[in-house]
Amino acid sequence: MEKKLMQFKKKDIFLREQEEDENTQSENNESKSSSGFKDMVSILLHSQTQVHIFHLQTKSYSEHKALQGYYEGIDALVDGLIESYQGKYDVITQYNSIKNEDYKSNEQIIKYFKALDTMIEKNRKGVKESFIQNQIDTVQELINSTVYKLRFLK
């Protein structure tokens, strides 16, 4: 009987340890996904300033207007995205700081927007809620619409 009791205790301890490991792993995964989200929105917040700089430095009127459309539109989209996320989870702290760059060419800014789109695809996977995914879709819609204007409207 005592032997059986020891087996149950060992099994119970094993199950508790397994649950603790699973909880720790879940917390680590949540931490990674929230870190990815924070990285993504930090870059998106910075993109408004960066694109505004490109807008002010280009000598092309069509680029000037396309970039204006982006920096005027992204603020409300990112604000809503962050507020939705924070309402569901928690307030984001310690945003990343990103260095600005000067305008060089049309190709440079198209690459910049394509890199933004790729970064979003990489970091959005940690968010499960469809309403937040829809907000991210709207950000990507603005990015790709801007790329279209930069590529084809001269």
C-alpha positions as CSV (number, residue, x, y, z in Angstrom):
1,M,0.0,0.0,0.0
2,E,2.8,2.4,0.9
3,K,4.5,1.6,-2.4
4,K,1.3,2.5,-4.3
5,L,1.0,5.8,-2.3
6,M,4.6,6.7,-3.3
7,Q,3.9,6.0,-6.9
8,F,0.8,8.3,-6.8
9,K,2.8,11.0,-5.1
10,K,5.6,10.7,-7.7
11,K,3.0,10.8,-10.5
12,D,1.3,13.8,-9.0
13,I,4.7,15.6,-8.6
14,F,5.5,14.7,-12.2
15,L,2.2,16.1,-13.4
16,R,2.6,19.3,-11.5
17,E,6.1,19.8,-12.8
18,Q,4.8,19.1,-16.3
19,E,2.0,21.7,-15.9
20,E,4.5,24.2,-14.6
21,D,6.8,23.6,-17.6
22,E,3.8,24.1,-19.9
23,N,2.8,27.3,-18.2
24,T,6.4,28.6,-18.3
25,Q,6.6,27.7,-22.0
26,S,3.2,29.4,-22.7
27,E,4.4,32.6,-20.9
28,N,7.6,32.5,-22.9
29,N,5.7,32.2,-26.1
30,E,3.4,35.0,-25.1
31,S,6.4,37.1,-24.3
32,K,8.0,36.3,-27.7
33,S,4.8,37.2,-29.5
34,S,4.3,40.4,-27.5
35,S,7.9,41.3,-28.3
36,G,7.3,40.7,-32.0
37,F,4.2,42.8,-31.8
38,K,6.1,45.6,-30.0
39,D,8.9,45.4,-32.6
40,M,6.3,45.6,-35.4
41,V,4.4,48.6,-34.0
42,S,7.7,50.4,-33.1
43,I,8.8,50.2,-36.7
44,L,5.3,51.3,-37.9
45,L,5.3,54.3,-35.6
46,H,8.7,55.2,-36.9
47,S,7.6,54.7,-40.5
48,Q,5.4,57.8,-40.2
49,T,8.5,60.0,-39.4
50,Q,10.7,58.2,-41.9
51,V,8.3,58.5,-44.8
52,H,7.7,62.1,-43.9
53,I,11.4,62.7,-44.3
54,F,11.4,60.9,-47.7
55,H,8.4,63.1,-48.6
56,L,10.3,66.3,-47.8
57,Q,13.4,65.2,-49.6
58,T,12.1,63.9,-52.9
59,K,12.1,66.1,-56.0
60,S,9.3,64.1,-57.6
61,Y,5.8,65.5,-57.2
62,S,4.2,62.1,-57.7
63,E,6.4,60.5,-55.0
64,H,5.8,63.6,-52.8
65,K,2.0,63.0,-52.9
66,A,2.2,59.2,-52.6
67,L,4.4,59.5,-49.5
68,Q,2.1,62.2,-48.1
69,G,-0.8,59.8,-48.4
70,Y,1.1,57.2,-46.4
71,Y,2.4,59.4,-43.5
72,E,-1.1,61.0,-43.1
73,G,-2.8,57.7,-43.1
74,I,-0.6,55.5,-41.0
75,D,-1.0,57.4,-37.7
76,A,-4.6,56.6,-37.1
77,L,-4.2,53.0,-38.3
78,V,-1.3,52.2,-35.9
79,D,-2.9,54.1,-33.1
80,G,-6.1,51.9,-33.4
81,L,-4.0,48.8,-33.8
82,I,-2.0,49.4,-30.6
83,E,-5.1,50.4,-28.7
84,S,-6.9,47.2,-29.7
85,Y,-3.9,45.1,-28.7
86,Q,-3.6,46.9,-25.4
87,G,-7.3,46.5,-24.6
88,K,-6.9,42.8,-25.1
89,Y,-3.6,42.3,-23.4
90,D,-1.6,45.0,-21.6
91,V,0.0,48.4,-22.2
92,I,3.1,48.2,-24.4
93,T,6.2,49.7,-22.8
94,Q,9.8,50.3,-23.9
95,Y,9.2,50.9,-27.6
96,N,12.2,50.5,-29.9
97,S,14.0,53.5,-31.3
98,I,14.9,53.4,-35.0
99,K,17.4,55.6,-36.9
100,N,16.2,57.8,-39.7
101,E,17.7,57.7,-43.2
102,D,17.9,60.2,-46.0
103,Y,16.1,59.9,-49.4
104,K,18.3,58.4,-52.1
105,S,16.1,57.1,-54.8
106,N,12.7,55.8,-55.8
107,E,14.1,52.3,-55.6
108,Q,15.2,52.9,-52.1
109,I,11.7,53.9,-50.9
110,I,10.1,51.0,-52.7
111,K,12.5,48.6,-51.0
112,Y,11.7,50.4,-47.7
113,F,7.9,49.7,-48.1
114,K,8.5,46.1,-49.2
115,A,10.7,45.6,-46.2
116,L,7.9,47.0,-44.0
117,D,5.4,44.6,-45.6
118,T,7.7,41.6,-45.0
119,M,8.4,42.7,-41.4
120,I,4.6,42.8,-40.8
121,E,4.1,39.3,-42.3
122,K,6.9,38.0,-40.0
123,N,5.6,39.6,-36.8
124,R,1.8,39.4,-37.2
125,K,1.8,35.6,-36.6
126,G,1.8,36.0,-32.8
127,V,-1.6,37.7,-32.8
128,K,-4.6,35.4,-32.9
129,E,-7.5,37.7,-32.8
130,S,-9.2,38.3,-36.2
131,F,-10.1,41.9,-35.4
132,I,-6.4,42.8,-34.8
133,Q,-5.5,40.8,-37.9
134,N,-8.0,42.9,-39.8
135,Q,-6.3,46.1,-38.6
136,I,-2.9,44.7,-39.6
137,D,-4.4,44.0,-43.1
138,T,-5.5,47.6,-43.4
139,V,-1.9,48.7,-42.6
140,Q,-0.6,46.4,-45.3
141,E,-3.3,47.7,-47.7
142,L,-1.9,51.3,-47.2
143,I,1.7,50.1,-47.7
144,N,0.9,48.2,-50.9
145,S,-1.3,51.0,-52.3
146,T,1.7,53.4,-51.7
147,V,4.0,51.0,-53.5
148,Y,1.7,50.9,-56.4
149,K,1.7,54.8,-56.6
150,L,5.5,54.9,-56.3
151,R,6.0,52.3,-59.0
152,F,3.4,53.2,-61.6
153,L,2.1,56.8,-61.2
154,K,4.8,59.1,-62.4
